[in-house]
Amino acid sequence: MPLHLTDYYSEEEWQLFKTEAARHETPFLLVNLDIVRRKYQELKKFFPFAQIYYAVKANPAPEVISLLRDLGSSFDIASRYELDRVLSLGVPPERLSYGNTIKKPADIRYFYEKGVRLFATDSEHDLRNIAKEAPGAKVFCRILSEGGETADWPLSRKFGCHPDMAIDLIMLAKTLNLEPYGISFHVGSQQREIGAWDSAIAKVRYIYDYLEEENIHLKMINMGGGFPANYISKTNEMEVYAEEITRYLKEDFGEDLPTIILEPGRSMVGECGIIVSEVVLISKKSATGIDRWLYTDVGRFNGLVETLDESIKYPIYSEARGEECTDFIIAGPTCDSQDVMYEYFRNPLPAYIKPGDRLYWLTCGAYTSSYASVEFNGFPPLATYIIGGKKK
Ligand SMILES: *Cc1c(COP(=O)(O)O)cnc(C)c1O
């Protein structure tokens, strides 16, 4: 069955994408800022009590950051390079959080000197570094969370610590004259199982209770990202996520919630962008071969890294004529055998698609342009073009 564009974009949004796409040579990412604005406003509406810290790594385009700055967003920062960019765009340091638990003492010092006072941690060594390089700062401890099997791009085991260790770290933070502020978790990116937030919130409740007895009163829960974007594999609507997660929070923390932070990346910018590529070649490996290979000018090394293990299944649209669909193995343009996006998962494409035709990769605004290699095989990084964003 061919893909239905209307499952992804309104007629108006699609026309805007198409008109702009016609002006550029492939491959490129095209970002519509009006969709980012809508996503931000929806999230505010669904979680009226939460503070939003956009995870800059998902799409660090200056236009995206500036738009979110004007909408009042705060930002989750992963490195001093992201910090420099966000500060240069006029975001005040009070609106920033250093969310990466893996950092050098010099990085911590750099953030501190620039005015950042909110730091994530998940290990004793890092915590002691923070105490030394960022004296008196607010810290939150990241805990391990489950849900790796139901997230399309799991993060969990690399980050976070056991809740009991989080308790020890928070108590240590106090003796190191830091301000114990809260607990964070990330249930895995593109998390399709809403219950993953339930078990994580229950762990936070346990930590809060334990620390109350020690006379430490935490004030914040950082629920990370993990909210969905619209790919091939269906998820619940954001509204359902919000209703359920709000219910979990209120069950465990009552009506008078602590400060709640959300760090959306994928759900904020995924749907705002499409990648436009061109079919370079279509071939078979033998005269009687069944599989048809389709090579296109975007691949795993210039934007589509998240097709690793075929994890993220992007919807692909083609305007080639004919109702009849067939499937292809879809591969990128470089001389690297890893540059195959989909071999087992088969996107249905028009049977009569031919070299020179364009492919539209939908829901590509997150983790594409920032993930592209610098010049593998000499190909330049993925170009980004921006549309929309005029004040409304
Ligand atoms: C990557 C990241 C996010 C964003 O996650 P999404 O699943 O893209 O929303 C949020 N918080 C932290 C700490 C991250 O590392």
Ligand as a Chemical Component Dictionary entry (heavy atoms), coordinates in Angstrom:
data_LIG
# 
_chem_comp.id                   LIG 
_chem_comp.type                 NON-POLYMER 
_chem_comp.pdbx_formal_charge   0 
_chem_comp.three_letter_code    LIG 
# 
loop_
_chem_comp_atom.comp_id 
_chem_comp_atom.atom_id 
_chem_comp_atom.alt_atom_id 
_chem_comp_atom.type_symbol 
_chem_comp_atom.charge 
_chem_comp_atom.model_Cartn_x 
_chem_comp_atom.model_Cartn_y 
_chem_comp_atom.model_Cartn_z 
_chem_comp_atom.pdbx_ordinal 
LIG C1 C1 C 0 18.764 13.171 23.854 1  
LIG C2 C2 C 0 18.220 13.634 25.146 2  
LIG C3 C3 C 0 16.922 14.131 25.215 3  
LIG C4 C4 C 0 15.966 14.148 24.038 4  
LIG O1 O1 O 0 15.359 12.913 23.877 5  
LIG P1 P1 P 0 14.234 12.664 22.773 6  
LIG O2 O2 O 0 13.890 11.235 22.931 7  
LIG O3 O3 O 0 14.798 13.008 21.454 8  
LIG O4 O4 O 0 13.084 13.545 23.097 9  
LIG C5 C5 C 0 16.490 14.617 26.434 10 
LIG N1 N1 N 0 17.279 14.609 27.525 11 
LIG C6 C6 C 0 18.542 14.137 27.489 12 
LIG C7 C7 C 0 19.369 14.189 28.718 13 
LIG C8 C8 C 0 19.039 13.629 26.308 14 
LIG O5 O5 O 0 20.287 13.149 26.290 15 
# 
loop_
_chem_comp_bond.comp_id 
_chem_comp_bond.atom_id_1 
_chem_comp_bond.atom_id_2 
_chem_comp_bond.value_order 
_chem_comp_bond.pdbx_ordinal 
LIG C1 C2 SING 1  
LIG C2 C3 SING 2  
LIG C2 C8 DOUB 3  
LIG C3 C4 SING 4  
LIG C3 C5 DOUB 5  
LIG C4 O1 SING 6  
LIG O1 P1 SING 7  
LIG P1 O2 DOUB 8  
LIG P1 O3 SING 9  
LIG P1 O4 SING 10 
LIG C5 N1 SING 11 
LIG N1 C6 DOUB 12 
LIG C6 C7 SING 13 
LIG C6 C8 SING 14 
LIG C8 O5 SING 15 
# 
